[in-house]
Structures are given as C-alpha cells and as structure tokens.
C-alpha cells in the first residue's frame, strides 16, 4: 500500500483539515489536551496519507533560542496499522535536514517522549543524545535542556520530566526490552500517565548513525 508524504505549513491548513487532525488525535488520545492551540504554535504539519486518508501526522516548530536553531516536534499520531513503518521518520528526516543545510546557527532537536518507542528513535538515528543510559548528561547540555523545557513548560517541568496529563496508550511488549527502553521507563516512571521525558540531540550529519544516514540520504 503506497503511503504519500507531504509537509504543509500550519497557516495553509484549511478548517476541514484542522478538524480532521483534531478528531483523529482526540479519538486516540482523548480531549484533555488543547490540540488546536498547540498546533497553532507550530510551523508545519508532516502528513502521511494512504488512499487519500490521513494515517499519520506530526507537527513541527522552528525557533531560535540561546544561539541555536531549535526544532521541536509536537503532537504526533500514527494509526496502528502503520506504526511499524519508518515513513514518518523518513519524512521528518528529509524535511528537517534539507532545512538544516541552510541554517546559519547550530541546530538542535528538542524532543519530548511519552513512550519508549518514541525515545528509541534517538539511539536508532543519532549517535549523541541525552539523557541516555550509558553516559551522564554533561552539565552544559543539562543546562541547555533545562532552559528549553522550562521556557516552554514552566513548573510542569521537573527533574527532566514534563508532567502532562494525557494518558499514554502505549503498552509494554511481552519481549524483553533493550537498555534504552529500560532506561526510559526508569527515568520516566509516570510515562503511562502522560509524563514526557525531555530529550535533546544535535542535528548534524556527523551525528547520524548508519540508519540515520540512510534516512536522509536523498537530501
């Protein structure tokens, strides 16, 4: 089944498209989160379509802060039948790294993770990222991450975790988890309540793993 990928500026979304995305999100995550307000703060929506139906999306924001260009991934949803594909990471990687190639400042990806599957995108695609199980976060990086998280979430951010209120629908698999997934669950014990682990990595081609290089090889 062919999945079409597209990126649309948030300001160009029509009212019907906005309603569709909100209905999809609330059908899977509930209505506790102000999806419309959150989306209005973003710059783009990355869309996956199959047979003209939206099967996945993620919002993305670009901001300049503290001498860095910071890309921030917001609300994300991939329908169950497409969650084992890499369509959305490939779309994200190509779009972001095409932009990064023309940026004049160092670029960061600020990612918040409510589930271990999202967190595992970091070791799959990036060599250097924090926090991680096998290395203490350097003080300078911790200060940068704390600043980004507090600026956005204020008192909801404590000790590396953002205490949001939308319960996670992710379930633990029966198989054994790897060290990265175990670290995520230990570092963010409230993940099932919707708490999100604040993470940071560097958007540099030299920081990509072989899988990450394949993800952006067409850029």
Secondary structure as GFF3:
##gff-version 3
##sequence-region A 1 219
A	DSSP	beta_strand	3	9	.	.	.	ID=ss1
A	DSSP	three_ten_helix	10	12	.	.	.	ID=ss2
A	DSSP	alpha_helix	15	29	.	.	.	ID=ss3
A	DSSP	alpha_helix	35	40	.	.	.	ID=ss4
A	DSSP	beta_strand	44	50	.	.	.	ID=ss5
A	DSSP	beta_strand	53	65	.	.	.	ID=ss6
A	DSSP	beta_strand	68	78	.	.	.	ID=ss7
A	DSSP	three_ten_helix	80	82	.	.	.	ID=ss8
A	DSSP	alpha_helix	87	100	.	.	.	ID=ss9
A	DSSP	beta_strand	106	113	.	.	.	ID=ss10
A	DSSP	alpha_helix	116	125	.	.	.	ID=ss11
A	DSSP	beta_strand	129	130	.	.	.	ID=ss12
A	DSSP	alpha_helix	139	153	.	.	.	ID=ss13
A	DSSP	three_ten_helix	154	156	.	.	.	ID=ss14
A	DSSP	beta_strand	157	158	.	.	.	ID=ss15
A	DSSP	beta_strand	161	162	.	.	.	ID=ss16
A	DSSP	alpha_helix	179	187	.	.	.	ID=ss17
A	DSSP	three_ten_helix	191	193	.	.	.	ID=ss18
A	DSSP	beta_strand	196	202	.	.	.	ID=ss19
A	DSSP	three_ten_helix	205	207	.	.	.	ID=ss20
A	DSSP	alpha_helix	210	215	.	.	.	ID=ss21
###
